[in-house]
Structures are given as C-alpha cells and as structure tokens.
Amino acid sequence: MNNFLFSLNATVPVFAVIVLGHFFKRIGLIDEHFASVANKFVFKACLPCLVFQDLADTNIRKNFDFKYVGFCFIATLTSILVVWFLAKKFMRDKSMVGAFVQGAYRSSAAILGIAFIQNIYGTSGMAPLMIIGSVPLYNIFAVIILTLESNNKENFGDNSRIKHALINILKNPIIIGIFFGLAASFLNISFPRMIDKTINNLAVMASPLALISIGATFEGRKALAKIKPTMAASLIKLVVLACIFLPVAAYFGFRDQKLIAIVIMLASPCTPTSYIMAKNMDGDDTLAASIVVSTTLFSSVTLTGWIFLMKSLSLIQ
C-alpha cells in the first residue's frame, strides 16, 4: 500500500496539472496563443536550464561508474533503435512515426528519477549517473528522429534531411544545455549563487508550463482517433522495455539505488519534453500529447508493480 501511495504521489500531481491546463483553456483563462508561446519558451529557455542544472550538479569525476553508465547507455540506445525500426516497418501512417518512437522510449528520467530515489533513500544517489547514460541519447535521437520523420520530410532529399538533422542537433537548445551541463560537471564549475538561483528559477518552470500547455492543446477527439498507437507506445514505455532490460540489469548485479534508477529510466511515464519537441519540430503533437497523458495516468499502477516486484525479489531494500 505504501508503494502504491508513493507512486500516486509521484504521478497524480503531474496528471492533475495537465487536467488543470485543459480546464483553464475551457474557461478562457488561457488560450492557444498562450500555449504556443509557452511551448517555445519552455523549449528554448526552461528545458535547457533544467538539463544543464541536472548534469552540472553531478560530480562526474567523483561518482562515475563506467559499468553502470555503460549499461544505461546501451539499454537506451538499443531501445531507441529497435522501436524506431519496428515503427518504420509496421506503422501504416508514417507521419506518426516520429512522435510514436519518441513517446515509446523517452522517460521522465531527470525529473522522476531524482525524486523517486530521494523519496526512498534520502539522496539522489545513482540518478545523475543514469541521467548521463540516457538523457543525452533521449534528446539527440529525438532531434534526429523528428527531423527524419518530419511531416514535411518530402521537402528534403535524403542527403538534405541528414544534413538538416545534424544542424538541428547542433542548434537544439536542449542539446546545447546538455553539452554545457556535462562540461560544467566535468570541470567541477561552481557558479555564484545569484547565477545558480536564476538558472534554477527558469528550470523549475519547465515541467509545470509544459504540462499546462499539453492540457490546453489536448484534443480528446483527435487523441481517440489515435488510441491504438497511443496504447502501443504506452505499453512499450511502461512494460515491455522493463521486461526486457530489468532481468539483464539484475544479472549484472545492479541493486538498490542503481536498480531503482534503471526502473525509472525504463518504465517511467513519457516526459512532457517529447510533446514540446514534437510541437516545435513538426511532429505529430496530438499523438505526443496523448502518449504523455496515457503513460502518466497508467504509470502509478505499473511503477508500483515494478517496485513491488523488485522488493519481493530482494533486489532493492
């Protein structure tokens, strides 16, 4: 029961802000213009500050565990490539591929990972190392996939699309935030308190604004028309990847904080960032929002199940 309440406390507030965003739109407190501007602001300012802060606060030199980071990296890379291959092969509506793939692999690793481990163990523990192994890949491949699978991709030849994807990676605000965050972490740079506080003030706005925008632009009828890909992506995100990689993680001897961080990496709900990026990179933002809402709603049950299973098998204490 405690595990169930714990998961509810982590996911229900997220879902509630999405619902509030939809409610605020319905009563006229916010409109589509607000949501559009908020999307751009989150994408170009708040999210880069968030990923920069998460990585800069990690002491890579002191805490680096090559085996653990390597596992997170390989598991993430394998998940992305396999899901992308299968989506390209089996999805009839190719315009959905970019949003589907991103929604099926991309977790709320930075936000939920640290929160979960702090709630259980009182420290962020191994979450920053999991973030190093997974979050850069999440964002780099999101740019690549959304560019190559863009709804306007017919306007580009193959070489032009590859060049366009590389340019998008280099100028993507989130990728830039990751690069500077890793550099600050490696060089162990400490910023004056006023600068650190300013970055934090922008970072803490990322998730609430993104969730409100999702709620404000969420169109239930359009989402229902895409219920099959939404449910397929949600199943992959919350269940399938964990079924494949958690036994491998246990085999390699990862336990406690490390295993909890891997559970979050594999089976936490899709991050609102996926909607923001789909919206700003000509992806299927309706499907992206639908996957965020669906995975957030069901993750309170599935995450509870995974945590309960890990405790039952004495893999976490």
Phi, psi and chi 1 to 4 in degrees:
 res  aa     phi    psi   chi1   chi2   chi3   chi4
   1 MET       -  -39.6 -171.3   62.7 -179.6      -
   2 ASN   -62.5  -40.4  -72.4  -23.8      -      -
   3 ASN   -63.8  -39.4  -71.6  -21.5      -      -
   4 PHE   -65.0  -45.8 -178.8   66.2      -      -
   5 LEU   -63.3  -37.3  -68.7  174.3      -      -
   6 PHE   -61.2  -46.1  172.4   73.8      -      -
   7 SER   -67.3  -38.5  -66.1      -      -      -
   8 LEU   -61.0  -42.8  -73.9  177.7      -      -
   9 ASN   -63.1  -26.7  -74.3  -28.5      -      -
  10 ALA   -84.1  -31.9      -      -      -      -
  11 THR  -105.9  -35.3   55.7      -      -      -
  12 VAL   -61.1  -43.9  168.9      -      -      -
  13 PRO   -59.6  -34.4  -26.1   36.5      -      -
  14 VAL   -64.5  -49.2  174.6      -      -      -
  15 PHE   -63.7  -37.1 -171.3   73.4      -      -
  16 ALA   -63.2  -37.4      -      -      -      -
  17 VAL   -68.0  -35.9  176.3      -      -      -
  18 ILE   -60.8  -46.3  -65.4  175.1      -      -
  19 VAL   -61.5  -41.4  173.2      -      -      -
  20 LEU   -63.3  -38.7  -76.5  173.4      -      -
  21 GLY   -60.2  -41.7      -      -      -      -
  22 HIS   -66.3  -40.8 -173.0   70.8      -      -
  23 PHE   -64.2  -45.0  173.9   72.8      -      -
  24 PHE   -60.0  -37.8  -67.6  153.5      -      -
  25 LYS   -66.4  -41.6  167.4   77.0  177.0  -55.8
  26 ARG   -64.7  -35.5  -67.6  -68.8  -64.0  -89.9
  27 ILE   -91.2    1.1   65.0  173.7      -      -
  28 GLY    85.4    9.8      -      -      -      -
  29 LEU   -70.6  -34.4 -172.5   59.5      -      -
  30 ILE  -130.9  164.8   59.2  176.2      -      -
  31 ASP  -136.4 -175.8   56.2   16.5      -      -
  32 GLU   -65.1  -33.1  -70.0 -174.0    6.0      -
  33 HIS   -63.7  -43.8  177.3   68.7      -      -
  34 PHE   -58.2  -46.7  171.3   87.9      -      -
  35 ALA   -61.9  -40.1      -      -      -      -
  36 SER   -64.9  -45.7  176.4      -      -      -
  37 VAL   -65.8  -40.9  172.6      -      -      -
  38 ALA   -62.0  -40.2      -      -      -      -
  39 ASN   -58.0  -48.2  -76.6  -29.3      -      -
  40 LYS   -65.4  -40.0  -68.9 -179.1 -178.9  179.1
  41 PHE   -64.4  -43.9  178.2   65.0      -      -
  42 VAL   -63.5  -44.7  169.9      -      -      -
  43 PHE   -64.7  -41.8 -178.5   66.4      -      -
  44 LYS   -95.0  -17.1  -65.8 -176.3  177.3 -178.7
  45 ALA  -126.2  -56.6      -      -      -      -
  46 CYS   -71.2  -48.6  -61.4      -      -      -
  47 LEU   -63.7  -42.5  -77.3  172.6      -      -
  48 PRO   -57.8  -39.5  -27.0   36.0      -      -
  49 CYS   -66.1  -37.2  -72.6      -      -      -
  50 LEU   -65.1  -49.4  177.3   62.7      -      -
  51 VAL   -69.8  -34.6  -65.1      -      -      -
  52 PHE   -60.6  -47.0  170.6   83.1      -      -
  53 GLN   -64.0  -44.6 -172.7  179.4   57.7      -
  54 ASP   -58.8  -42.2  -75.2  -25.0      -      -
  55 LEU   -80.4  -38.7  -66.4  172.3      -      -
  56 ALA   -64.7  -29.6      -      -      -      -
  57 ASP   -77.8   -5.3  -71.4  -16.0      -      -
  58 THR   -95.0  129.3  -56.2      -      -      -
  59 ASN   -87.9   92.0 -169.7  -31.4      -      -
  60 ILE   -61.6  -43.5  -66.1  179.5      -      -
  61 ARG   -63.3  -38.4  -66.8 -173.4  179.6 -174.5
  62 LYS   -80.9  -39.9 -179.1  179.5  178.7 -179.1
  63 ASN  -105.3    2.3  -60.6  -41.6      -      -
  64 PHE   -65.6  129.8 -164.7   81.1      -      -
  65 ASP  -123.4  102.0 -178.1  -29.6      -      -
  66 PHE   -60.0  -42.9 -177.8   80.8      -      -
  67 LYS   -62.0  -43.7  178.1 -178.6  176.1 -177.6
  68 TYR   -71.0  -48.2 -177.1   66.1      -      -
  69 VAL   -62.4  -38.5  173.5      -      -      -
  70 GLY   -62.7  -40.5      -      -      -      -
  71 PHE   -63.9  -46.4  174.5   84.8      -      -
  72 CYS   -60.5  -39.5  -66.4      -      -      -
  73 PHE   -65.4  -49.1 -179.2   91.0      -      -
  74 ILE   -68.0  -41.7  -67.8  172.0      -      -
  75 ALA   -62.3  -42.2      -      -      -      -
  76 THR   -66.0  -47.5  -59.4      -      -      -
  77 LEU   -61.6  -44.0 -179.3   61.1      -      -
  78 THR   -62.7  -44.0  -57.4      -      -      -
  79 SER   -58.4  -46.9  -59.3      -      -      -
  80 ILE   -61.7  -50.5  -65.5  169.0      -      -
  81 LEU   -66.1  -41.5  -65.2  178.5      -      -
  82 VAL   -67.1  -46.3  170.7      -      -      -
  83 VAL   -62.5  -41.7  172.0      -      -      -
  84 TRP   -61.9  -45.8 -168.8    8.6      -      -
  85 PHE   -60.5  -47.2  171.6   78.8      -      -
  86 LEU   -66.8  -39.2  -66.4  175.6      -      -
  87 ALA   -65.0  -43.0      -      -      -      -
  88 LYS   -61.4  -35.6  -71.7  -84.7  -71.0 -176.4
  89 LYS   -79.5  -39.7 -172.9  174.9 -179.2   63.9
  90 PHE  -108.6  -19.3  -66.5  108.4      -      -
  91 MET   -77.1  126.4  -71.3 -165.9   76.7      -
  92 ARG   -72.6  -44.3  -66.1 -179.4 -179.2  179.0
  93 ASP   -88.3   98.6 -173.2  -14.3      -      -
  94 LYS   -68.1  -17.4  -58.6  -55.4 -179.8 -175.1
  95 SER   -68.3  -16.8   67.8      -      -      -
  96 MET   -89.5  -12.2  -65.1 -175.6 -175.7      -
  97 VAL   -57.4  -47.9  169.7      -      -      -
  98 GLY   -58.5  -51.3      -      -      -      -
  99 ALA   -66.7  -37.3      -      -      -      -
 100 PHE   -63.5  -49.5  177.2   88.8      -      -
 101 VAL   -62.3  -47.0  174.7      -      -      -
 102 GLN   -61.0  -42.5 -168.9 -174.9 -165.2      -
 103 GLY   -67.9  -28.1      -      -      -      -
 104 ALA   -81.7  -23.7      -      -      -      -
 105 TYR  -112.8  -19.8   78.5   74.4      -      -
 106 ARG   -92.3  118.9 -162.5  169.5 -177.5 -176.1
 107 SER  -102.2  164.9  -61.4      -      -      -
 108 SER   -82.9   56.2  -61.3      -      -      -
 109 ALA   -65.4  -46.9      -      -      -      -
 110 ALA   -67.5  -42.7      -      -      -      -
 111 ILE   -78.9  -57.4  -60.9  170.3      -      -
 112 LEU   -73.8  -32.4  -81.4 -176.5      -      -
 113 GLY   -58.3  -51.6      -      -      -      -
 114 ILE   -66.4  -41.8  -68.5  176.1      -      -
 115 ALA   -62.2  -45.9      -      -      -      -
 116 PHE   -62.0  -48.9  -98.6   70.7      -      -
 117 ILE   -67.8  -36.8  -64.7  178.3      -      -
 118 GLN   -64.2  -39.0  -77.3  179.5  -26.9      -
 119 ASN   -65.9  -35.2  -78.7  -22.2      -      -
 120 ILE   -85.7  -44.7  -64.6  173.8      -      -
 121 TYR  -111.8   -8.0  -63.1  104.5      -      -
 122 GLY    81.4    4.9      -      -      -      -
 123 THR  -148.1  156.6  174.6      -      -      -
 124 SER   -71.7  -19.2   61.3      -      -      -
 125 GLY    52.7 -121.4      -      -      -      -
 126 MET   -88.5   -2.0  -66.8  -66.0  107.7      -
 127 ALA   -56.7  -44.5      -      -      -      -
 128 PRO   -60.3  -35.4  -27.7   37.8      -      -
 129 LEU   -69.3  -38.1  -69.5 -175.8      -      -
 130 MET   -62.3  -39.5  177.3  -89.8  -72.2      -
 131 ILE   -61.8  -42.6  -69.8  169.8      -      -
 132 ILE   -61.2  -39.3  -68.6  171.0      -      -
 133 GLY   -77.1  -21.7      -      -      -      -
 134 SER  -119.5  -46.0   60.4      -      -      -
 135 VAL   -60.6  -42.9  170.2      -      -      -
 136 PRO   -57.5  -40.6  -27.3   37.2      -      -
 137 LEU   -65.5  -41.2  -77.3  177.6      -      -
 138 TYR   -50.6  -49.4  -73.4  164.2      -      -
 139 ASN   -78.6  -40.4  -69.9  -80.7      -      -
 140 ILE   -62.1  -47.1  -70.3  171.2      -      -
 141 PHE   -72.9  -27.9  -88.7   94.3      -      -
 142 ALA   -61.1  -43.1      -      -      -      -
 143 VAL   -64.3  -46.2  174.2      -      -      -
 144 ILE   -61.7  -50.1  -66.6  172.4      -      -
 145 ILE   -66.0  -45.7  -67.0  168.5      -      -
 146 LEU   -65.9  -31.0  -73.3  169.8      -      -
 147 THR   -72.9  -48.4  -60.2      -      -      -
 148 LEU   -71.2  -28.4  -63.1 -177.8      -      -
 149 GLU  -104.7   18.0  -56.0  -63.7  -18.0      -
 150 SER   -58.0  147.3  166.8      -      -      -
 151 ASN   -64.1  -14.9  -68.5  -25.9      -      -
 152 ASN  -107.7   19.5  -74.2  -29.5      -      -
 153 LYS   -65.2  -18.9   66.8 -178.9 -179.7 -179.5
 154 GLU   -65.7  -15.6   63.9  -89.1    8.8      -
 155 ASN   -79.8   -5.4  -65.1  -28.5      -      -
 156 PHE  -122.1  144.1  -59.4   96.8      -      -
 157 GLY   -78.6  172.3      -      -      -      -
 158 ASP   -58.6  -47.3  -71.7  -20.3      -      -
 159 ASN   -65.2  -38.4  -68.9  -26.1      -      -
 160 SER   -66.5  -38.1  -64.0      -      -      -
 161 ARG   -66.0  -40.6  -76.8  162.5   50.7 -157.4
 162 ILE   -65.3  -44.4  -67.0  171.9      -      -
 163 LYS   -62.5  -40.9  179.9 -179.5  178.4 -179.4
 164 HIS   -63.5  -39.5 -169.2   58.5      -      -
 165 ALA   -64.5  -42.8      -      -      -      -
 166 LEU   -65.1  -40.5  -67.0  175.2      -      -
 167 ILE   -64.0  -42.0  -67.9  173.1      -      -
 168 ASN   -62.5  -36.9  -81.6  -17.8      -      -
 169 ILE   -62.7  -46.0  -70.7  172.9      -      -
 170 LEU   -66.7  -32.3  -66.6  175.9      -      -
 171 LYS  -104.2    1.3   69.2  179.4 -174.8  179.9
 172 ASN   -66.9  126.6 -176.6  -86.1      -      -
 173 PRO   -59.5  -35.7  -23.4   34.3      -      -
 174 ILE   -70.6  -40.5  -58.9  173.7      -      -
 175 ILE   -62.8  -41.3  -56.3  -62.9      -      -
 176 ILE   -61.8  -41.7  -66.5  171.3      -      -
 177 GLY   -61.5  -40.8      -      -      -      -
 178 ILE   -63.7  -45.5  -71.7  172.6      -      -
 179 PHE   -59.3  -49.6  173.6   79.1      -      -
 180 PHE   -69.1  -32.0  -77.9  107.5      -      -
 181 GLY   -65.1  -44.4      -      -      -      -
 182 LEU   -65.0  -39.4  -71.6  172.7      -      -
 183 ALA   -64.1  -44.0      -      -      -      -
 184 ALA   -64.4  -37.4      -      -      -      -
 185 SER   -67.9  -46.8  175.3      -      -      -
 186 PHE   -64.4  -39.4 -176.3   78.9      -      -
 187 LEU   -86.0   -3.3  -62.4  174.0      -      -
 188 ASN    54.8   50.1 -163.3   24.8      -      -
 189 ILE   -82.9  130.6  -63.2  174.4      -      -
 190 SER  -109.1  127.7  -63.9      -      -      -
 191 PHE   -94.3  151.9  -64.9   96.0      -      -
 192 PRO   -56.4  150.0  -24.3   33.7      -      -
 193 ARG   -57.6  -36.9 -179.7  168.1  175.7   78.4
 194 MET   -66.5  -35.8   65.1  179.1   66.8      -
 195 ILE   -71.7  -44.3  -65.1  177.5      -      -
 196 ASP   -60.5  -40.3 -169.6   55.6      -      -
 197 LYS   -68.2  -38.0 -172.5   67.3  174.9  176.4
 198 THR   -63.7  -45.6  -59.4      -      -      -
 199 ILE   -61.2  -42.5  -66.2  172.2      -      -
 200 ASN   -63.6  -39.9 -179.3   69.0      -      -
 201 ASN   -61.7  -36.5  -75.1  -21.1      -      -
 202 LEU   -73.8  -40.0  -73.9  170.7      -      -
 203 ALA   -63.3  -41.3      -      -      -      -
 204 VAL   -69.6  -15.9  -63.8      -      -      -
 205 MET   -82.0  -14.9  -73.4 -168.2  -73.1      -
 206 ALA   -58.9  -57.3      -      -      -      -
 207 SER   -66.9  -49.3  -69.4      -      -      -
 208 PRO   -57.8  -44.5  -24.3   34.3      -      -
 209 LEU   -66.7  -40.1  -89.4  179.2      -      -
 210 ALA   -63.5  -41.9      -      -      -      -
 211 LEU   -68.1  -40.6  -66.3  171.4      -      -
 212 ILE   -62.9  -40.1  -72.8  173.2      -      -
 213 SER   -65.0  -39.6  -64.6      -      -      -
 214 ILE   -60.2  -47.2  -70.7  172.4      -      -
 215 GLY   -63.9  -39.2      -      -      -      -
 216 ALA   -69.3  -32.3      -      -      -      -
 217 THR  -102.5   -1.8   56.6      -      -      -
 218 PHE   -70.0  125.4 -175.9   72.3      -      -
 219 GLU  -115.6  105.6  -60.7 -179.9   65.8      -
 220 GLY   -56.9  -41.6      -      -      -      -
 221 ARG   -65.2  -42.5  -68.5 -177.8 -180.0  178.9
 222 LYS   -67.1  -38.0  -70.9 -175.5  178.8 -179.9
 223 ALA   -65.4  -39.4      -      -      -      -
 224 LEU   -62.8  -31.5  -74.5  174.5      -      -
 225 ALA   -68.5  -16.0      -      -      -      -
 226 LYS  -117.8   31.5  -59.4  179.5  179.2 -178.1
 227 ILE   -67.2  -34.7 -168.2   66.8      -      -
 228 LYS   -64.9  -51.5  -71.2 -175.9  178.6  179.2
 229 PRO   -64.8  -31.2   18.2  -30.6      -      -
 230 THR   -63.3  -47.3  -64.0      -      -      -
 231 MET   -68.3  -36.8  -70.0  -62.4  101.5      -
 232 ALA   -64.2  -46.4      -      -      -      -
 233 ALA   -64.2  -39.4      -      -      -      -
 234 SER   -65.2  -39.9  -61.2      -      -      -
 235 LEU   -63.7  -43.5 -176.7   64.7      -      -
 236 ILE   -62.4  -45.7  -66.7  169.4      -      -
 237 LYS   -66.1  -41.4  179.0   80.5 -108.7    1.7
 238 LEU   -95.6  -21.2  -59.8  177.5      -      -
 239 VAL  -128.5  -54.2  178.5      -      -      -
 240 VAL   -62.9  -49.4  174.5      -      -      -
 241 LEU   -61.4  -39.3  -64.2 -178.9      -      -
 242 ALA   -66.9  -39.5      -      -      -      -
 243 CYS   -60.5  -34.1  -77.2      -      -      -
 244 ILE   -80.1  -47.6  -65.3  171.1      -      -
 245 PHE   -96.4  -22.6  -69.9  106.0      -      -
 246 LEU   -63.7  -43.3  -83.6 -179.3      -      -
 247 PRO   -59.8  -35.8  -25.5   35.8      -      -
 248 VAL   -66.4  -42.6 -179.6      -      -      -
 249 ALA   -61.4  -43.1      -      -      -      -
 250 ALA   -63.7  -39.0      -      -      -      -
 251 TYR   -61.8  -37.3  173.2   79.6      -      -
 252 PHE   -78.4   -0.5  -81.6  111.9      -      -
 253 GLY    90.4   13.4      -      -      -      -
 254 PHE   -76.4  131.9  -60.6  128.2      -      -
 255 ARG  -138.5  168.8  -61.1  -68.9 -173.8  -89.8
 256 ASP    50.1 -122.8  -61.2  -34.6      -      -
 257 GLN   -57.4  -40.0  -65.3 -176.9   24.8      -
 258 LYS   -63.5  -42.4  -70.2 -176.9  178.0 -179.5
 259 LEU   -71.7  -38.5 -162.5   58.9      -      -
 260 ILE   -60.6  -43.3  -73.4  -70.6      -      -
 261 ALA   -62.3  -37.3      -      -      -      -
 262 ILE   -67.7  -39.5  -69.4  172.2      -      -
 263 VAL   -58.2  -44.1  169.6      -      -      -
 264 ILE   -64.3  -42.0  -62.0  -57.9      -      -
 265 MET   -60.1  -40.0  179.3 -174.3   78.6      -
 266 LEU   -88.8  -36.5  -64.0  170.5      -      -
 267 ALA  -128.2   13.3      -      -      -      -
 268 SER   -84.0  162.5   66.1      -      -      -
 269 PRO   -62.3  156.0   21.8  -33.5      -      -
 270 CYS   -62.1  134.5  179.3      -      -      -
 271 THR   -68.4  142.7  175.1      -      -      -
 272 PRO   -58.0  -19.8  -24.7   33.9      -      -
 273 THR   -57.2  -32.6  -52.8      -      -      -
 274 SER   -62.6  -37.8   64.9      -      -      -
 275 TYR   -67.5  -44.7  162.9   76.7      -      -
 276 ILE   -59.0  -44.5  -61.9  -64.9      -      -
 277 MET   -69.7  -40.2  -68.2 -169.4   71.9      -
 278 ALA   -61.5  -40.9      -      -      -      -
 279 LYS   -64.7  -37.6 -174.8   74.2  172.8  177.6
 280 ASN   -90.7   -8.1  -77.4  -88.0      -      -
 281 MET  -124.3   26.8  -62.9 -173.5   65.7      -
 282 ASP    61.3   37.2 -161.4   36.7      -      -
 283 GLY   -94.9 -174.2      -      -      -      -
 284 ASP   -84.6   88.3 -170.1  -28.1      -      -
 285 ASP   -69.5  -26.1   56.0  -72.8      -      -
 286 THR   -64.9  -46.4  -60.7      -      -      -
 287 LEU   -65.3  -40.7  177.6   58.8      -      -
 288 ALA   -60.3  -45.4      -      -      -      -
 289 ALA   -64.7  -39.8      -      -      -      -
 290 SER   -62.4  -40.5 -175.8      -      -      -
 291 ILE   -67.5  -40.9  -66.7  171.1      -      -
 292 VAL   -60.1  -47.1  171.5      -      -      -
 293 VAL   -63.1  -46.3  172.4      -      -      -
 294 SER   -64.5  -48.0  175.2      -      -      -
 295 THR   -67.4  -35.1   54.7      -      -      -
 296 THR   -65.0  -41.6  -59.2      -      -      -
 297 LEU   -64.7  -45.4  177.4   62.0      -      -
 298 PHE   -87.7  -15.5  -67.7  117.4      -      -
 299 SER   -67.8  -23.9   63.3      -      -      -
 300 SER   -61.9  -31.3   60.8      -      -      -
 301 VAL   -83.5  -48.2  176.8      -      -      -
 302 THR   -69.2  -41.2   54.9      -      -      -
 303 LEU   -64.1  -38.7  -88.6  178.1      -      -
 304 THR   -59.0  -43.1  -60.8      -      -      -
 305 GLY   -61.8  -43.7      -      -      -      -
 306 TRP   -66.4  -42.4  -72.3  120.5      -      -
 307 ILE   -64.2  -43.0  -67.2  171.8      -      -
 308 PHE   -61.1  -41.5  179.3   77.6      -      -
 309 LEU   -65.1  -43.7  178.8   62.0      -      -
 310 MET   -62.2  -40.6  -65.1  -60.8  101.0      -
 311 LYS   -69.1  -39.7  -77.9 -164.7  171.9 -175.3
 312 SER   -62.3  -32.6  -61.2      -      -      -
 313 LEU   -90.6    6.5  -64.3  174.0      -      -
 314 SER    59.6   32.2  -61.0      -      -      -
 315 LEU   -89.9  -20.7  -63.8  174.6      -      -
 316 ILE  -132.3  151.4   60.4  175.7      -      -
 317 GLN  -115.3      -  -58.2  -63.3  -34.3      -
